[in-house]
Amino acid sequence: MGRGKIEIKRIENSSNRQVTYSKRRNGIIKKAKEITVLCDAKVSLIVYGSSGKMHDYCSPSTSLVEMLDGYQKASGKKLWDAKHEDLNNEIDRMKKENDGMQIELRHLKGEDINSLNYKELMGLEDALENGLTSIRNKQDEDVMEELKQFQFGWQQKEMGAEMVVREYQSAEMPLTFRVHPMQPNLHQTM
């Protein structure tokens, strides 16, 4: 006994609608995988639910960009406008620049330098020497600044000590001390 046909219309109950969406989405993705394997077809599938969450599948032998480019060529419909092309070109340029900077950073760390020729090694050495010079200059500036701060603090302490001495000298001493000669010398042994 087979299942009866259902009327294709929007499901009013939201929980039933979500369950049906989930089951049918999984079913259509399963069918896309099967046709890819059985027929060696290139398949791309993108599904957006009512919540806005995206689910996708793309054949392992291709990429979504290749599929979209193929669709654009076959259908004659322009998917990418000039703005998107410019952004895509900018992304590619930045990726290349980033890759170049990562290679240069590895070289500066002394990694992967076997592939460099003599001129490149000389340029790398110059860059490292310039970097060391800048670092040493910055260290010297920092040390001089610390010395200035230490000297200033020391001068403040000296001025404070001088004020204490002046106050001590100007103050009248209320008590005087006298040493009696009759006291035994404690340093001598008896």
N, C-alpha and C positions, 0 to 999 in steps of 0.2 A: 504494500500500500504506500503510495507516494504522498508527498505533501501537496496540499492544495495551493492554487495560485493565490497570491495576495494582491490586493489593489495597491498600486504604486501611488502613494500620496504621503504627505508629511505626517509623521507620527506625533500625535499631540502630547502624549505623556513624555516628559523630559527624560526620566530615567530609562524608559523603554527605548527612546530615541538614541540615547547615549550607548546603551548596550548594543543596539542594532548597528550603529555607526562603528563601534569598535570591532564587532564580529565581521562586518562586511569589509572594513578597511583591511583587517588581517587577511581576509579571503582574497581580496584583489591584489594585495602584495604577494601572497602565496602564488597566485596565478601568474603574476609578472615574473617571478623567479622560475616557475615551471616552464614558461614559454622561452625564457632565456636559455635554459639548459636543454630542453627538448629540441628547439628549432634553431639554436645558435643565433637568436635574434638580439638586437640591441634594444633594451627597454629602459625608459626612465619614467618614473611615476612620482608625482607630488600630490599629496592630499592634505588639505587644510580642514580641520574640524570647525565647528561653530565657536569653539573657544579660542580659535586662532592658532592652535598648536599645529605644527607642520610634521608630517610623516612623509618619508621619501624612500625611493628605491632606485638604484641605477645599476645596470648590468656591470659585472666586474670588468668586462672587456672595453669599457668606454667610460667617459666622464660626463657629467651633466653639461659642462660647457660644450663638449663636442656634440652632444645630442642637440643642444639648443642651436648651435651653429648649423648643424645638418638640417634641422627643422627650418631655420631661417632661409637656407639656400633652396631647400625643396619647395617651400610654400611661397617664397618671395615676400614674406612678411618681415618687416624690419623690427627685430626685437630690441636691438640696441640703437639708441640715437647717438648723435655726435657727443653729447655730454657724457654718456656712459662710456663711450669709446675713449674719450679723453681721460676719464677717471681710471679706466682699466689700464691705459698706457702709463699713467702716473703711478699706479700701484706697481706695475711691472718695473718701472724705472727705479722706484724706491726699494723694491726687493733686490734688484741688482746692486744698487748703491749699498744697501745693508750687507749683502754678501761680500762685497768688496771691502767694506769696513771691518767685517769679522775676519777676513783673511789678513788684512793689514794689522789688526790687533794680535792675531796669532803670531805674525811675523815679529811684532814688537816684543812679544813674550818669548821669542826665540824658538817658536814652533814652526814647522813646515818651511824651513829656510833652504832646504836642499834644492828646491826648484828655482831659487833666485839666481840671477846672473851677477857678475861683478859690479856693474853699475847700480843695480837694485840693492845689493848688499852695502855699497858705499852710501847710498841715499838713506838706507835704514840706519847705518852707523851714525850719520850726521843727525838724523832725527833723534836718535837716542842721546847723543851728546848734547844737543840743544835742550832736550828734556831734562837731562841731569843738571845742566847749567841753570835752568829755570828753577828746578827744585832746590838747588844749593842756594841760589839767590833768595828764594822765599824763606828757607831755613835761616839764613843770615839775618834777614829782616826780622823774623820772629825772635831770634836770640837777642838782637839789639833792642827790640821793644821790651822784652822781659828784663834786660839789664837796666833800661831806663826806668821801668816800673820799680825794680828792686832798689835802684839808686834813689829814686824819689821817696820810697818808703823808708830807706835808711836815713835820708836827710830829715824826714819828718820825725823819726825816732831821736836823732841827734838834737833837733830843735827842742823836742819835748824834754830831753835829758838836761839841756842847758837851762831850760826854764825851771826845772826842779832844783838844779844847783843854785840858780840865782835866788829862788824863793828860800832855799835853805840858808844861804848866806845872809839874806836880808832879815830873816826871822830872828827874833830874840830867843835865846835858849833858856828855857825856864829852869832847867836842872843842870848842874855841873857835876862832873865826876872827878873824884880824886882817888888815886891809888895809894894805899898805905904801904910803906917800905917794909913793914914787919911781916907782910904776907910771905909764906914760904914759896920758894921756887918749885913748882911742881914738875919741872923738866929734870931736875936733878934727882938722882936716886939716893936714898938715905942709907 
